[in-house]
Amino acid sequence: MPKRKLEATDLFKLHSITNPVIAPNGKEAVFIRTEMNEKDNKYYAYLHHVNLETELVTQWTYSKDRISSPQWSADGKHVAFLSNRDEENQIYVLPTSGGEAKKLTNVEKGITSFIWSPCGKKVWFDASLKEGKSWTDKVEKDEKKLPEAYVVEKMKYHADGAGLLPKDTYKQIGWIDISSEEITQFTKGNFHHSLQAISHDGEKLVIGVNRDENQDFSFHQPMILVDVETKKEKVIIDEDGYFGGATFSKDDQYIAFGGMPRTFQNATHAEVYVYEVSTGFTQVLTEGIDAPVGDYSGGDVQQGASAPDVVWTKGNHLYFQLSSMGDVRLYFASLEGELFPATPDNEHVYGYDIDESGTFALATISNAIFPGELFKLNLATGERIALTHFNDVLLEEVELVEPTAIVYKGAEDWDVHGWLMKPAGFEEGKKYPLIVEVHGGPHTMYANTFFHELQLLAAKGYGVLYVNPRGSHSYSQQFVDAVRGDYGGGDYEDIMAGLDYALAENEWIDQDRLGVTGGSYGGFMTNWIVGHTNRFKAAVTQRSISNWISFYGVSDIGYYFTPWQIGADMTDINKLWDASPLKYASNVETPLLILHSENDYRCPIEQGQQLYITLKAMGKETSFVRFPQSDHNLSRVGLPNLRQTRLEQITGWFEKYI
């Protein structure tokens, strides 16, 4: 029986399998399965259990909510997780012997993160707390309360996905006694604290806290080792940069963590660091690898996927993710300097855990034609067993297109990596239109992972070209840094060279039916492209940047991201304007659809408005679609019905003009 073409509504049939966590006994594990519910227009996440000896998978929670961060107690008798059953994330504890999950916390602003105490009698957490208040204060909701003015005094006062940040409110660390449910506040002060790790003897914490007076231009959070009893502090690292994900070795002699200095601002490669507790000596385990530690892939299927920065084994070996040549692979490291990949290429390991002995891993893995499932990996032989099969039914129904990897010469004769997809149902001898997709960031990457939007375009009869131009991660430090100060330069040349390469090598592509689209930085580049070439018959720009001058002042990150990326601030208006696609609006002859979210604070909607009004006033072919109740992440985690509308708008525009 022939397979059908993929549809936009197939997002509702996809299951996102994430966050595997192995039990202390090494014989069982839990993970999360998330689905989009079309009727309720919501996402629901459920906790599942897997017996690693029998491979039996059992659903443990059924409540229609979203859960995250599952963790086993040290004795394996309980699993704790975060749930938004009552709007804000709270800690729930579920006995593994059976029974209902018990709500442990009732904190007004919700719990950010938590860690079990090794004794199993309390849980440490961090959560927002208003100055002078307690987590146990009763909060009465006043429906008749009048609106209040928000007085802005800082530059970091709003954030995408959060809106206006609460004033005089700071993230603090505390713990809750499981039996009495009494909460004790551990940290104080007008600074944000993050809980990182707890030693296995329960005597020490690793916390992050930035005590700089001026937080607006402070981009670091020192990691500190704190004695639980005396609260005596010892600095682990205090560099200008981003560090976190700390974890103690099994013997508490070392602390491993991930991080990056700001050598190349936000384009700097992340590394794995190991701190020796007794001596204070810190080594960078990955400095010999010219690729970033972590997962930098873009996608639109996985929900709430998070992976540990580093996992220790009892033998003081470490495992971590590395983004390399469009792959996200699991890597092994030893304190003696051994480094090698533990999983193969051409796939995306987007979640993992390692058993204490280092014998096997649990990993959630995807590739270009596989949405992702949970696997058990033998770390010595590489053999793997699929433990879940939630997406099998859909995969048996739909035709998917496996992309072909390409490498070509871009600007300055540098190698550029990408992929080309043929249309679904491809027939030799026929000509097909081609859509060029540009990713955001710019310091993210297209990867060997499942991307519903790309497969949908192929199902609609388009070839799809997606490449990693300079600025993309998973390549060298020089490559990822090369876009800064050169937006619309070498990056634009890399993308257009990829198009030229695809046309020269593939006679099936109709050069008179080309389209281009992208979001965020990809939206900037789409705007730039249509202002600098008329090769495309249609374009769709999403959550884009059109004007760096206004972006500087209106984006939640604009005042520092703009000088980092463009190399200028408001003292050099000419440089900002030269890099702004809006400057070249009069050149645009390509029909341009502008998609933007109403609540996008990262690339605020005025960026789309300016472009639309300017083009419209010039008599250009354009349309503007605004998405309510949506922020910068609409395409990934937005309201399900609006994600469907967005896909319909994109494919409808290309159908109309191509």
Summary of the structure (lengths in Angstrom):
residues: 658
radius of gyration: 24.9
end to end distance: 30.9
largest distance: 76.3
contacts: 2252
relative contact order: 0.09
helix: 19%
strand: 36%
